[in-house]
Amino acid sequence: MTGKSLSQRIGELGRRLAVEAHAAWLAARDPRVPMLARLLAVAVAAYALSPIDLIPDFIPLLGWLDDLLIVPLGLWAVRRLIPDTLWAELHAAAEAASTRPSSRAGMAFILLLWAGLLYLFYWAVRTSPMH
């Protein structure tokens, strides 16, 4: 049997959606993009990253269905509102960014920084005279 396995196809779809979402985020910050497309791009990115969903994720199947429909449809609408040449430029920038290596040391530094700040907050609350 030729072709790709289901897991490979799902992985490619996820990568394509990540590049599209990054291109939409770049579009939201680009002043050449029409205002309606910029607002929609921000809304789609906020919904995709928000922990609050229309249908909670703990509801089997339905919880994921809204993410599988709303985000791609929102990205499609953003794409339709942006001129083709500008979208090609934004998409190329997002594609190039996806091939750059990520820094695990940078991620570890940020996580340690947040952990330190949370510890300082905890310590300040525990040692306050009001406690």
Phi, psi and omega in degrees: 000130179262165179110183184258153178286165180299319180294324177293318179294321178294320178297318178294320178297317178298319178294318178297318178295323178295319178293317178298317180295321177294320177296321178294321177296319176296322179295323181296334182260358183266123182290346179282346181278137178304147186301319179300317179294322179296315180296317179295321179297319177295318180296317180294316179296318180296319179293319181295325183266349184285141175282352180262124180244162173296317176241119183303144184292340181285350175281117186305135177066308181294327180297326179271338184298320180294323177293324181284343179254311187293313183295309178297322178294322176295318177296321178298317180294319177299315181301320182289336182273351183254135177303146186303316183294320179292320178297320179300319179295314180294320180294320178297320178295320179292321178297317179296321180293329182288340180269349179289144178289147177265153183262112177288329177294319177297318179296317179297320179298314180297316179297318177295322177298314178296319179297320178296318178296319177296321178295317178300318178297315178300313180298317180297322180289316183293326183263002180290150180293340181285343185278000000 
